[in-house]
């Protein structure tokens, strides 16, 4: 049996990752949302929480970006 989870790959620096891990641990957004802690710069998070997470990080003065597959120079 294969389980499929819809999620978003987040790439960030170590400080932002620690902030996101803290938000998840304290369930600041109402639920745990990290599906997998991949490495020191990447997290796989629930897709449904992305906008709430962006809003919270903006409130705290940070920024989160999700690659769209487009290359910029």
VEXKOL-731598 format. One record per atom (N, C-alpha, C, O): x, y, z; chain. Coordinates in steps of 0.1 Angstrom, whole numbers, plus 2048, in hexadecimal, padded with zeros to 3 digits. Layout:
// VEXKOL-731598
@X:X, Y:Y, Z:Z, marlo:A
...
This chain:
// VEXKOL-731598
@X:808, Y:7F4, Z:800, marlo:A
@X:800, Y:800, Z:800, marlo:A
@X:809, Y:80C, Z:800, marlo:A
@X:813, Y:80D, Z:808, marlo:A
@X:806, Y:816, Z:7F8, marlo:A
@X:80D, Y:822, Z:7F6, marlo:A
@X:805, Y:82D, Z:7FD, marlo:A
@X:7F9, Y:82F, Z:7FA, marlo:A
@X:80B, Y:835, Z:805, marlo:A
@X:805, Y:841, Z:80B, marlo:A
@X:80A, Y:84D, Z:804, marlo:A
@X:816, Y:84F, Z:803, marlo:A
@X:801, Y:856, Z:800, marlo:A
@X:805, Y:862, Z:7F9, marlo:A
@X:800, Y:86E, Z:802, marlo:A
@X:7F5, Y:86F, Z:807, marlo:A
@X:809, Y:878, Z:804, marlo:A
@X:807, Y:883, Z:80C, marlo:A
@X:80A, Y:890, Z:803, marlo:A
@X:815, Y:891, Z:7FE, marlo:A
@X:800, Y:898, Z:802, marlo:A
@X:802, Y:8A5, Z:7FA, marlo:A
@X:80A, Y:8AE, Z:803, marlo:A
@X:806, Y:8B2, Z:80E, marlo:A
@X:816, Y:8B3, Z:7FE, marlo:A
@X:81E, Y:8BC, Z:806, marlo:A
@X:826, Y:8C5, Z:7FD, marlo:A
@X:825, Y:8C5, Z:7F1, marlo:A
@X:82D, Y:8CE, Z:804, marlo:A
@X:836, Y:8D8, Z:7FE, marlo:A
@X:844, Y:8D7, Z:803, marlo:A
@X:846, Y:8D5, Z:80F, marlo:A
@X:84E, Y:8D7, Z:7FA, marlo:A
@X:85C, Y:8D7, Z:7FE, marlo:A
@X:860, Y:8E5, Z:801, marlo:A
@X:85F, Y:8EE, Z:7F8, marlo:A
@X:865, Y:8E8, Z:80D, marlo:A
@X:869, Y:8F5, Z:811, marlo:A
@X:878, Y:8F5, Z:812, marlo:A
@X:87E, Y:8EC, Z:819, marlo:A
@X:87F, Y:8FE, Z:80C, marlo:A
@X:88D, Y:900, Z:80D, marlo:A
@X:88F, Y:90D, Z:814, marlo:A
@X:88A, Y:917, Z:811, marlo:A
@X:898, Y:90D, Z:81F, marlo:A
@X:89A, Y:919, Z:827, marlo:A
@X:8A8, Y:918, Z:82D, marlo:A
@X:8AE, Y:90D, Z:82D, marlo:A
@X:8AC, Y:923, Z:834, marlo:A
@X:8B9, Y:922, Z:83B, marlo:A
@X:8B6, Y:91C, Z:848, marlo:A
@X:8AA, Y:919, Z:84C, marlo:A
@X:8C1, Y:919, Z:850, marlo:A
@X:8BF, Y:911, Z:85C, marlo:A
@X:8B7, Y:919, Z:867, marlo:A
@X:8B0, Y:913, Z:86F, marlo:A
@X:8B9, Y:926, Z:867, marlo:A
@X:8B1, Y:92E, Z:871, marlo:A
@X:8A2, Y:92D, Z:86E, marlo:A
@X:89A, Y:92C, Z:877, marlo:A
@X:89E, Y:92F, Z:861, marlo:A
@X:890, Y:92E, Z:85E, marlo:A
@X:88B, Y:920, Z:860, marlo:A
@X:87F, Y:91F, Z:865, marlo:A
@X:893, Y:916, Z:85E, marlo:A
@X:88E, Y:908, Z:860, marlo:A
@X:88B, Y:906, Z:86F, marlo:A
@X:881, Y:900, Z:873, marlo:A
@X:894, Y:90C, Z:878, marlo:A
@X:892, Y:90B, Z:886, marlo:A
@X:885, Y:912, Z:88A, marlo:A
@X:87D, Y:90D, Z:893, marlo:A
@X:882, Y:91D, Z:884, marlo:A
@X:875, Y:924, Z:887, marlo:A
@X:869, Y:91C, Z:883, marlo:A
@X:860, Y:91A, Z:88A, marlo:A
@X:86A, Y:916, Z:877, marlo:A
@X:85F, Y:90D, Z:872, marlo:A
@X:85D, Y:901, Z:87B, marlo:A
@X:852, Y:8FD, Z:87E, marlo:A
@X:868, Y:8FB, Z:87F, marlo:A
@X:868, Y:8EF, Z:888, marlo:A
@X:861, Y:8F3, Z:895, marlo:A
@X:859, Y:8EB, Z:89A, marlo:A
@X:864, Y:8FF, Z:89A, marlo:A
@X:85E, Y:904, Z:8A6, marlo:A
@X:84F, Y:906, Z:8A5, marlo:A
@X:847, Y:903, Z:8AE, marlo:A
@X:84B, Y:90C, Z:89A, marlo:A
@X:83D, Y:90F, Z:897, marlo:A
@X:835, Y:901, Z:897, marlo:A
@X:82A, Y:900, Z:89B, marlo:A
@X:83C, Y:8F7, Z:890, marlo:A
@X:835, Y:8EA, Z:890, marlo:A
@X:834, Y:8E4, Z:89D, marlo:A
@X:82A, Y:8DE, Z:8A1, marlo:A
@X:83F, Y:8E4, Z:8A5, marlo:A
@X:840, Y:8DD, Z:8B2, marlo:A
@X:835, Y:8E3, Z:8BC, marlo:A
@X:82F, Y:8DC, Z:8C3, marlo:A
@X:834, Y:8F1, Z:8BB, marlo:A
@X:82B, Y:8F7, Z:8C4, marlo:A
@X:81D, Y:8F8, Z:8BF, marlo:A
@X:814, Y:8FD, Z:8C5, marlo:A
@X:81B, Y:8F3, Z:8B3, marlo:A
@X:80E, Y:8F3, Z:8AC, marlo:A
@X:808, Y:901, Z:8AB, marlo:A
@X:7FC, Y:903, Z:8AD, marlo:A
@X:811, Y:90A, Z:8A8, marlo:A
@X:80D, Y:918, Z:8A8, marlo:A
@X:802, Y:91B, Z:89D, marlo:A
@X:7FA, Y:924, Z:89F, marlo:A
@X:802, Y:913, Z:893, marlo:A
@X:7F8, Y:914, Z:888, marlo:A
@X:7EC, Y:90B, Z:88A, marlo:A
@X:7E4, Y:909, Z:880, marlo:A
@X:7EB, Y:906, Z:896, marlo:A
@X:7DF, Y:8FD, Z:899, marlo:A
@X:7E1, Y:8EE, Z:897, marlo:A
@X:7D9, Y:8E6, Z:89B, marlo:A
@X:7EC, Y:8EB, Z:891, marlo:A
@X:7EF, Y:8DC, Z:88E, marlo:A
@X:7FE, Y:8DA, Z:88B, marlo:A
@X:804, Y:8E4, Z:887, marlo:A
@X:802, Y:8CE, Z:88C, marlo:A
@X:80F, Y:8CB, Z:886, marlo:A
@X:80E, Y:8CA, Z:877, marlo:A
@X:805, Y:8C5, Z:872, marlo:A
@X:818, Y:8CF, Z:870, marlo:A
@X:818, Y:8D0, Z:862, marlo:A
@X:824, Y:8CB, Z:85B, marlo:A
@X:824, Y:8C9, Z:84F, marlo:A
@X:82F, Y:8C8, Z:862, marlo:A
@X:83B, Y:8C3, Z:85B, marlo:A
@X:839, Y:8B4, Z:859, marlo:A
@X:836, Y:8AC, Z:863, marlo:A
@X:83A, Y:8B0, Z:84D, marlo:A
@X:838, Y:8A2, Z:849, marlo:A
@X:846, Y:89B, Z:84B, marlo:A
@X:846, Y:88F, Z:850, marlo:A
@X:850, Y:8A1, Z:846, marlo:A
@X:85E, Y:89B, Z:847, marlo:A
@X:868, Y:8A6, Z:848, marlo:A
@X:868, Y:8AF, Z:840, marlo:A
@X:871, Y:8A4, Z:851, marlo:A
@X:87D, Y:8AD, Z:853, marlo:A
@X:888, Y:8A6, Z:84A, marlo:A
@X:88D, Y:89B, Z:84E, marlo:A
@X:88B, Y:8AC, Z:83F, marlo:A
@X:894, Y:8A5, Z:835, marlo:A
@X:8A3, Y:8A6, Z:837, marlo:A
@X:8AA, Y:89C, Z:837, marlo:A
@X:8A7, Y:8B3, Z:839, marlo:A
@X:8B5, Y:8B5, Z:83C, marlo:A
@X:8B6, Y:8C3, Z:842, marlo:A
@X:8AC, Y:8C9, Z:846, marlo:A
@X:8C2, Y:8C9, Z:843, marlo:A
@X:8C4, Y:8D5, Z:84A, marlo:A
@X:8BE, Y:8E1, Z:843, marlo:A
@X:8BD, Y:8EC, Z:849, marlo:A
@X:8BA, Y:8E0, Z:837, marlo:A
@X:8B4, Y:8EB, Z:82F, marlo:A
@X:8A6, Y:8E8, Z:829, marlo:A
@X:8A1, Y:8F1, Z:822, marlo:A
@X:8A1, Y:8DC, Z:82B, marlo:A
@X:894, Y:8D8, Z:824, marlo:A
@X:88A, Y:8D2, Z:82E, marlo:A
@X:88E, Y:8CA, Z:836, marlo:A
@X:87E, Y:8D6, Z:82C, marlo:A
@X:873, Y:8D0, Z:833, marlo:A
@X:868, Y:8CC, Z:829, marlo:A
@X:866, Y:8D3, Z:81F, marlo:A
@X:860, Y:8C2, Z:82C, marlo:A
@X:855, Y:8BE, Z:824, marlo:A
@X:849, Y:8C1, Z:82D, marlo:A
@X:847, Y:8BA, Z:837, marlo:A
@X:840, Y:8CB, Z:829, marlo:A
@X:835, Y:8CF, Z:832, marlo:A
@X:828, Y:8CC, Z:82B, marlo:A
@X:827, Y:8CB, Z:81F, marlo:A
@X:81D, Y:8CC, Z:833, marlo:A
@X:810, Y:8CB, Z:82E, marlo:A
@X:80C, Y:8D7, Z:825, marlo:A
@X:80E, Y:8E2, Z:829, marlo:A
@X:807, Y:8D4, Z:819, marlo:A
@X:804, Y:8DE, Z:80F, marlo:A
@X:7F9, Y:8E7, Z:815, marlo:A
@X:7F8, Y:8F3, Z:811, marlo:A
@X:7F0, Y:8E2, Z:81D, marlo:A
@X:7E4, Y:8EA, Z:821, marlo:A
@X:7E8, Y:8F4, Z:82B, marlo:A
@X:7E0, Y:8FD, Z:82E, marlo:A
@X:7F4, Y:8F4, Z:831, marlo:A
@X:7F8, Y:8FE, Z:83B, marlo:A
@X:801, Y:909, Z:835, marlo:A
@X:804, Y:912, Z:83D, marlo:A
@X:804, Y:908, Z:829, marlo:A
@X:80E, Y:911, Z:823, marlo:A
@X:80A, Y:920, Z:824, marlo:A
@X:812, Y:928, Z:829, marlo:A
@X:7FE, Y:924, Z:821, marlo:A
@X:7FA, Y:932, Z:822, marlo:A
@X:7FA, Y:937, Z:831, marlo:A
@X:7FF, Y:942, Z:833, marlo:A
@X:7F6, Y:92F, Z:83A, marlo:A
@X:7F6, Y:932, Z:848, marlo:A
@X:805, Y:934, Z:84D, marlo:A
@X:808, Y:93D, Z:854, marlo:A
@X:80E, Y:92B, Z:848, marlo:A
@X:81C, Y:92C, Z:84C, marlo:A
@X:822, Y:938, Z:846, marlo:A
@X:829, Y:93F, Z:84D, marlo:A
@X:81F, Y:93B, Z:839, marlo:A
@X:824, Y:948, Z:833, marlo:A
@X:820, Y:954, Z:83B, marlo:A
@X:828, Y:95D, Z:83E, marlo:A
@X:813, Y:954, Z:83F, marlo:A
@X:80E, Y:95F, Z:847, marlo:A
@X:815, Y:961, Z:854, marlo:A
@X:819, Y:96C, Z:858, marlo:A
@X:817, Y:956, Z:85B, marlo:A
@X:81E, Y:956, Z:868, marlo:A
@X:82C, Y:95B, Z:867, marlo:A
@X:831, Y:963, Z:86F, marlo:A
@X:833, Y:956, Z:85D, marlo:A
@X:841, Y:95A, Z:85B, marlo:A
@X:842, Y:969, Z:857, marlo:A
@X:84B, Y:970, Z:85C, marlo:A
@X:839, Y:96D, Z:84F, marlo:A
@X:839, Y:97C, Z:84B, marlo:A
@X:836, Y:984, Z:857, marlo:A
@X:83C, Y:98E, Z:859, marlo:A
@X:82D, Y:980, Z:860, marlo:A
@X:82B, Y:987, Z:86D, marlo:A
@X:837, Y:987, Z:875, marlo:A
@X:839, Y:991, Z:87C, marlo:A
@X:83F, Y:97D, Z:875, marlo:A
@X:84C, Y:97D, Z:87D, marlo:A
@X:857, Y:983, Z:875, marlo:A
@X:862, Y:984, Z:87B, marlo:A
@X:855, Y:988, Z:869, marlo:A
@X:85F, Y:990, Z:862, marlo:A
@X:868, Y:987, Z:859, marlo:A
@X:873, Y:98C, Z:855, marlo:A
@X:865, Y:97B, Z:856, marlo:A
@X:86D, Y:973, Z:84E, marlo:A
@X:867, Y:971, Z:840, marlo:A
@X:85D, Y:977, Z:83D, marlo:A
@X:86C, Y:968, Z:839, marlo:A
@X:867, Y:965, Z:82B, marlo:A
@X:869, Y:956, Z:828, marlo:A
@X:873, Y:950, Z:82B, marlo:A
@X:85F, Y:951, Z:822, marlo:A
@X:860, Y:943, Z:81D, marlo:A
@X:85C, Y:943, Z:80E, marlo:A
@X:853, Y:94A, Z:80A, marlo:A
@X:864, Y:93B, Z:807, marlo:A
@X:861, Y:93A, Z:7F8, marlo:A
@X:860, Y:92B, Z:7F4, marlo:A
@X:867, Y:923, Z:7FA, marlo:A
@X:858, Y:929, Z:7EB, marlo:A
@X:856, Y:91B, Z:7E6, marlo:A
@X:85A, Y:91C, Z:7D7, marlo:A
@X:854, Y:924, Z:7CF, marlo:A
@X:864, Y:914, Z:7D3, marlo:A
@X:868, Y:914, Z:7C5, marlo:A
@X:85D, Y:911, Z:7BC, marlo:A
@X:855, Y:908, Z:7BE, marlo:A
@X:85B, Y:918, Z:7B1, marlo:A
@X:851, Y:916, Z:7A7, marlo:A
@X:855, Y:90E, Z:79B, marlo:A
@X:84D, Y:90B, Z:792, marlo:A
@X:862, Y:90B, Z:79A, marlo:A
@X:868, Y:904, Z:78F, marlo:A
@X:86D, Y:90D, Z:784, marlo:A
@X:873, Y:909, Z:77B, marlo:A
@X:86B, Y:91A, Z:786, marlo:A
@X:870, Y:924, Z:77D, marlo:A
@X:87D, Y:929, Z:781, marlo:A
@X:880, Y:92B, Z:78D, marlo:A
@X:886, Y:92A, Z:778, marlo:A
@X:894, Y:92F, Z:77B, marlo:A
@X:894, Y:93E, Z:779, marlo:A
@X:88F, Y:943, Z:76F, marlo:A
@X:89A, Y:945, Z:782, marlo:A
@X:89C, Y:954, Z:781, marlo:A
@X:8AB, Y:957, Z:781, marlo:A
@X:8B3, Y:94F, Z:787, marlo:A
@X:8AF, Y:961, Z:77A, marlo:A
@X:8BD, Y:965, Z:779, marlo:A
@X:8C1, Y:96F, Z:783, marlo:A
@X:8CC, Y:973, Z:784, marlo:A
